[in-house]
């Protein structure tokens, strides 16, 4: 059952809709999708700590024995600068397939997400 989109907590579900490879920036809620590159992923929030500015989620569409994937996202401060960090690890027999099919596009997506966040912050 959908909940208020501002509610975040461990053990809640996410439905993530992305474009692999990413759309050209800038992107807003009204930017049309490219149906040839649209992907939907179902995830479970595994860690949420707002005081540390950290959240993690894992895919729940494919059994872990075949593909385990966890994404960590964090903000941190170092020497007066704020850093956005993200990491996604893929493990299991299907990790190679993900790398071959989507590796470059996923990396482009991570970079586009960081760039879009920076553009948004500097507005």
C-alpha positions in Angstrom: 0.0 0.0 0.0 1.5 3.4 -1.0 2.4 5.7 1.9 3.1 9.4 2.3 6.2 9.8 0.0 8.0 11.8 2.7 8.0 8.8 5.1 11.3 6.9 5.2 12.2 4.1 7.5 14.0 0.8 7.5 11.8 -2.1 6.2 9.7 0.1 4.0 9.6 -0.5 0.3 10.8 1.7 -2.6 9.7 1.6 -6.2 12.5 3.2 -8.2 12.0 4.2 -11.8 15.2 5.1 -13.7 16.6 5.6 -17.2 19.6 3.5 -18.1 21.5 5.2 -19.6 20.3 8.4 -17.9 18.4 11.2 -19.6 20.3 14.4 -20.5 20.3 17.0 -17.8 18.4 19.0 -16.6 15.6 16.6 -15.7 12.5 17.5 -13.8 9.3 15.6 -12.8 7.8 16.7 -16.1 10.6 15.4 -18.3 9.2 12.6 -20.4 10.7 9.1 -20.1 12.5 7.4 -22.9 10.5 4.1 -23.0 13.4 2.2 -24.6 15.5 2.8 -21.5 13.0 2.9 -18.7 13.7 0.5 -15.8 11.7 -0.2 -12.6 13.2 -1.7 -9.5 11.6 -2.9 -6.3 13.7 -2.3 -3.2 13.6 -2.7 0.6 15.1 0.1 2.8 17.6 -1.7 4.9 19.2 1.2 6.8 18.0 4.7 7.5 19.7 7.1 9.9 18.8 10.8 9.3 21.2 12.1 11.9 24.1 10.5 9.9 22.6 11.4 6.5 22.8 7.8 5.5 20.3 5.4 3.8 20.7 2.0 2.2 18.3 -0.3 0.2 18.5 -3.6 -1.6 16.8 -5.1 -4.5 14.0 -7.6 -3.8 13.0 -8.6 -7.3 15.6 -11.4 -7.7 16.5 -14.0 -4.9 19.8 -13.1 -3.2 21.2 -16.5 -4.2 21.1 -15.2 -7.8 21.8 -11.5 -7.4 22.3 -9.5 -4.2 22.5 -5.8 -4.7 22.7 -3.1 -2.0 22.9 0.6 -2.5 24.3 3.0 0.1 23.9 6.8 -0.2 25.3 9.3 2.2 26.1 13.0 2.8 29.2 13.8 4.8 31.2 16.9 5.7 35.0 17.2 5.5 37.1 20.3 5.8 34.0 22.6 5.3 32.7 20.8 2.2 29.7 18.5 1.8 30.2 15.3 -0.1 27.7 13.1 -1.7 28.7 9.4 -1.7 27.0 6.5 -3.2 28.0 2.9 -3.7 26.1 -0.1 -5.1 27.6 -3.6 -4.9 26.4 -6.5 -7.0 27.1 -10.1 -5.9 26.1 -13.5 -7.0 25.9 -15.4 -10.3 23.9 -12.7 -12.1 26.3 -9.9 -11.1 28.3 -10.5 -14.3 25.1 -10.2 -16.4 24.3 -6.9 -14.8 27.8 -5.7 -15.4 27.7 -6.7 -19.1 24.2 -5.4 -19.8 24.0 -2.3 -17.6 27.5 -1.5 -16.2 28.3 1.5 -18.3 24.8 2.9 -18.1 24.7 2.4 -14.3 27.9 4.3 -13.9 26.6 7.1 -16.2 23.5 7.2 -14.0 25.5 7.5 -10.8 27.4 10.4 -12.3 24.3 12.1 -13.7 22.6 11.8 -10.3 25.6 13.5 -8.5 25.6 16.2 -11.2 21.9 16.8 -10.9 22.1 17.0 -7.1 24.9 19.6 -7.4 22.9 21.6 -9.9 19.9 21.5 -7.5 22.0 22.6 -4.5 23.5 25.5 -6.4 20.2 26.9 -7.6 
